[in-house]
Amino acid sequence: MLDLIVIGGGPAGLAAACSAHEHGLKNILIIERGAELGGILNQCIHNGFGLHIFKEELTGPEYAARFIEKLKGTGISVMTNTMVLKITPEKQVHIVNPSQGYRILHAKALLLAMGCRERTRGALCIPGERPAGILTAGAAQRYVNIEGFLPGKRVVILGSGDIGLIMARRMTLEGAKVLACVEIMPYSSGLNRNIVQCLRDFDIPLYLSHTVTDIKGRRRLERVIISKVDKELKAIPGTEIEFECDTLLLSVGLIPENELSAEAGIEIDWKTNGLIVYDNMETSVPGIFAAGNVVHVHDLADFVTEESMRAGACAAEYVQNGERAGETVKTVKGFGIGSLVPHKIRKEASKGKIEFYFRVNESFKNRSVIIESNNFTLARFKRKVMVPGEMERVTLDRACIPESGEITVKIENEDGGNEND
């Protein structure tokens, strides 16, 4: 029996496996469905990775290589080209690959690091014809950076997620003309630095509060029509703008890969499709841990790494010492909070801090993040700017956690008070 099976060999899985080994586990296996380790990092040839972890700027492949190098000499086993078909609450993992066929593996603990996938046109119900030339921004990134193909020459991008913004710059550098980036919300869903470096630096217009309302083209995409939307996100007649283009890239959100998790009976936050976890990154099934985008979609790979290192260490603690005991305190999303992790906290006598990761559901300026319990403020953190496209993080001393009940994280109202004041 293995000590730990890590499902996914991207930034989360690599960091978790290395951390679990550093905390005493020896018999660790990483399962990766791709041909090599690194996951999405392998196609992210732009820099900007590693500033928090390594204090230097790296490309995606360089960042992955740092952790792959760490695996050498650890005895951690790796299975690539291997598809996980099923996991069970008893921590069995059903796999299949070309060399060994179908197998069932068993471990003392599992760590889920399957990442996320992109939303496609089918999830958006965009009206119009169905020509070639419509693909996700991530697929286009792979075509350009790994396969060496340029998907199109005149491009419109729907959605302002980070991958879409980065591909606006990448397509421009490869000789394509990016006509517009179109975002249905009144704010961008990407990092501000990417808006500046990928759109403004290349004079690519960003149409906020707009969306694609029609697609024209029989075999290949010929035209895209966009329209302004109202507060209900419905198209406003008479505001149409037409672009002649051969390619439409979709950067309209990421969905955590949790089909395996749901089948295993692991509790899921159906609003985000992310796994519900305790402060030690353990899921609702004892001994099954999770980290990275399978829990909640991150902005930076560095933050994925930090979270995954903690998950790996906690998985090692579980294998060595058994399940943690203690009363459970639930966390609640208050005013202004769109998503929040962790979902539950186990109250313990041990010292240390609890890290809360959250996204706001609208833009805020000069507000405070308030953590409270039973109408008593446990902590307050001032923030100049908070936007939905950037994840926020605050910490709370574990000694402040109440013995039972709930903890609410919320944003201070404009008048300086709380939502319920």
N, C-alpha and C positions, 0 to 999 in steps of 0.2 A: 504494500500500500504506500502511495506517495504521501509526503507531508502536505504538499500544496500543488494544486493545478491552477495555473493562470491562463485564462482564456482570452487571447488577444495579445499580439506581439507589437503593438504600437507604443506610443510614449507612456501610456498608463501601465500596460502590462510589463514593459521593460523596467520601469522605475519600481513597480511593486515587487517584482521578482528579486531585483537587486537588494531592495530594502529587507525583504523577508529573509534572504540569505545572511545579510549583515546582522540580523537579529536572531540568528541561531538555527534557521532551518537549512537542511542539507539536501533533502530529496525533493527538488522542485522541478516541475515541468511547465514549459510555456508552449501553448498550442496556438499556431497562427495559420489562418486559411490561405494567406498569400504565399508567394514563392520565397520571400525573404522577410526578415524582421524589419520593423520600422513603421509599418502601417502607412498612414497618410503622409507622414513626414517625408517619405521618399519622393513624392512629387512636388513638395513645397520647396522649390529651389531658391526662393527669396530669402533674404536675411531677416533678422529680428527675433530669432530664437535664442534662448540661453542667457538673456540679460539678467534674469533673477537667479538662476541656478548656477551658471558658470561665470557670471560677471563679464561676459563678452558676447559679441554678436555673431551668431552662427546661422547657417542655412539649415533647412529641415534635415537633409541627409547627414550633415555634420553633427547635428544635435542627436540624431538617432545613433550615429556611430559612436558617440561618447558612451552611451549605455550598452551598446553591443560589445564594445571593448571591455566594459566592466564585467560582462558575463564570463569572459575568458578566465579560466582557472578557478571558477566557482563551483564547477560540477553541475550547474543548472542545465537540465536537458531542454532541447528545443525540437519541436515537431512542426515543420512548415508544410505547405500544401495539404493541410489537414482541416477538414470541416467537422465542426461539432454539430451533431444532429440533435442531441438531447442532453439535458442535465436533470438530476433528480435531487429532492431534498436530502436523500441519503448520501449526497456528494458523489454520485456516479456520473461519469461523463462518457457519452456514446460518441465515438468518432469514426471517420472513414477517410482513408487516403489511398493513393494509387499503389504504394509499396506494401502496405500492411493490411489493406482491406478494412473490414468493419471490426472495431474493438470496443470493449467497455473498460474504462479505467476507473479507479477508485482512489480517493484521497481523503485525508483528515480534514482538509479545508479547501474551499474553492475561492478564487478571486476573479470576478467578472470584469473584463476590460475590453469589451467588444466595440466601444466607440459609438459612432452615430452614422446616419446616412442622410442624404439630401432629400428634400421634398421635390417631387417631380410635377410635370404639368398635370398629370391625372389627379393630383391632390388639390389642384387649384381651380379646376373647372373653367379654364380660360376658353371662351368661345372662339370659333373660327375653324379654318381648315387645318389639316394635319400633314403638313409637308415636312420634308427633311430639313435639318438645320436648327432644330430646337433641342437643346440639351442642357444638363445642369452645369454649373460653373466648375464643379469638381471634375466632371467627366472631361470638360474642355481642358482643364489644367493637366490632366493625365495625358490627353492627346498631344498637347504642346510640349510638356516638359519631359515625358518619358517616351512616348511613341514617335515624336517628331513630326506630327501633323498639325497644320493650321486649320481649324474647323471652319473658318469663314473670313471674309474680308471687310464686310460692313456689318457691324454688330450693335445690337441693343441688349442691355442687361436689365432684367426685371429683378428687383430686390437689391438692397444695399448691404447684404451680409458681407463679412470680411473676405470670403472666397471670391465673391463677385467683384468686390472692389479691387482685389489683388489681380484678378484676371482682366479687369479693364486696363490696368497698366501693362500686364504681360502681353495681351493681344496688341496693344499699341506698339510696344517695343518690337513685336514680331512683324509689324507692317500693316496690321489691320486698322481700320478706322472705327473707333467706338463712338457711336452717334449720341448715345444717352444712357444714363443709369436712372431707372425709374423705381420709385419707392412709394408704396401705397400709404404708409404712415406719414405723419407730419415731421418725423425725425428719422435719421438713418439708424439702421440696426447694426452697423459696423463700428469699429473703433475710430475715434476721431483722427488718429494719426494716419489711418488708411484712407480716409476721406481726403485729407490734405495731400498725401504722397501719391495716391493713385488716381484721384480725379482732378483736383485743383491744379496740381503740377502739370497735368497734361491737357488742361482746358476741356475736360469732359463734363458736360452739364449733368447736374443731378436734379431730377424732377420729383420733388416731394409731393405727397398727397396726390399721386397719379398712379394709374395701373394700366396694364394692357387690356384692351376691350375687344380687339379683333385681330385675327391672324389671317393673312392672305398668301396664297401660293399653292400651286397644284403639286408639283414634284419637289421643288426646292422653295424655301421661304422667299417671298418677294417683298412683302410689306408688313409692318406692324403698326397698329393704330393704338395710341394711348389716350386716356381721358383723365381729367381731373376728377377727384372724388370728394364727396361731402363728409360731414362728421360721422355719418353712418357707413362710410366707406363704399357708397354707391356712386356709380359714374354719373357725372353731370352732363346732360345733353348739350351739344354745342361747344364743348371744350376739346374736341378731338384734335390730336396732332398725329400726322402720318410720317413714318420713316420708311424709306426704301432700304431694305437690308436683306442679307442672306443668312443671318444667324441670330438667334435669340438665346441668350444664356439665362438660366434661372438660378438665382441665389436667394431663395425664399424660405430659408430656415432649415434647421437640422433636427432630426428625430433620433433619440437614443435607441440603439439596437437591443430591444428587450423581448423579442419573441421567445427566445430560449428561457428567459427569466419568468415570463408569464406562464409558460407551460409547466415550469417547476413549482408554481404556486407562490412565487416571491411577490410581495406586495409592491404595487406600482402606483406612482402618482400619475393618474391618467390625464391631468392637465398638461404636464410636461412630457409624459411617457418615460420619465426617469424613475429609477429605483428609489424606494423609501429606505433611508439608512439611519442608523444610530450615529452618534458622534465618533465612534471608532470605525465607521464605514462598514459595519456589519448590516446585512439586510435583515428582513423579517424571518429568514430561515437561519437558525444557528449554524455558524461555521461557514456560511457563504458571504463573502465580502464583495464590495464593488468599488470602483474608482474611475474617475475620468468622465468622459462624455456619456457613458452609459448611465450615470447618475444625474448629471445636469451638464448642459453644453457650456464649455469654457471659452474664454477669449484667447487665452495664451497657453501654449504647451507647457510653459514653466509652471503655471498653476496646476495643470493636470499632474505634472511630476510631483509637486509638493503634496498634493492630496493622495496620490498613489503611493508615495513613500510611507505616508502615515498608515494607509490601508495595509500595505505589506507588513509593516511592523506590528500592527494589531492582529493580522492573521497569524503571524508567528507567535504572538502572545496566546492566542486561542489554542493553537496546536500544542503549545508547551504547558499551558496552565488551565485550559478548559474555558468554558463560557463565563463571561463576566456577570456578576450578580448586581443587584442594586435596584432601587426604585426608578421608574421611568418617568421622565418629564417630557411632555409633548411641546413642540415648537409650533407657533401659529403665525401666519402671515397677516400683519395688520395693514393699516392704511398705506398705500403706495408701494407695497411689496408684491411683485409678480411671481417670484419663485424664491424658495428658501431651503437651504441645506445646512445642518442636518435636520431631519424631521423629528427625531427623538433623541433624548439625552439620558444616559444612565447616571444617576446621582451616585457619586462615590466619595470616599474620604480622601482619595489621592489628590495631590495638588496638580496644577497645570492650568491650561487655558482651553476654552472651547472656541473654535473658529466657525463663524457663521458666514456662509457665502449666499449672496442674494442678488437679485436683479429688481430694479424698480419698474413699475408699469407705465410710467410717464416721466417726462423730464422735470428735474427739480434743480433750483438754484438756492444756495445759502440756506439749507435746511439741516436738520439734525436727524441722525438715526437713533432711535430710542429702543432700548431693550427693557422690557418691564414684565413684572409678574404680580398678579393680584393688585393691579393699579399702583404698584410701587416701582419706581424707576431704578433699574439695576445699573444701567450705564447709558451714556449719551455721547454720540460721536458727531462732530460737526463736519459737513461736507459742502464745499463751494458749488460743485456741479455733480449731479447724478443723472445718467441717461440710460434708457433700456438696453442700449447696445453694449454697455460695459458692465461686467460683473463687479460687485462691491464685496468687500471683506472686512469684518470687524471681529474682535476677540473679546471674550469675557472670561474672567477668572472663575475656575470651577467652584471656588468657595462661595460664589454669589448665586449658584444654582439653588433654587428652592428644593425642599425635601420631596415635594409632589406638586401636582397641578400642571400649569402651563407657563410657557415663556412666549411673549409676543414681541416680534420685531416689527417696527413700523416707522414711518417717516413723519416728522413733525409737520403739523399743518401750517399754512401760510401765515396765520396769525400768531404762530409760536406755540400753539397748544397741540394737544393730541386729538385724534379723531373723535374720541368719546367725551372730550371736555365740553 
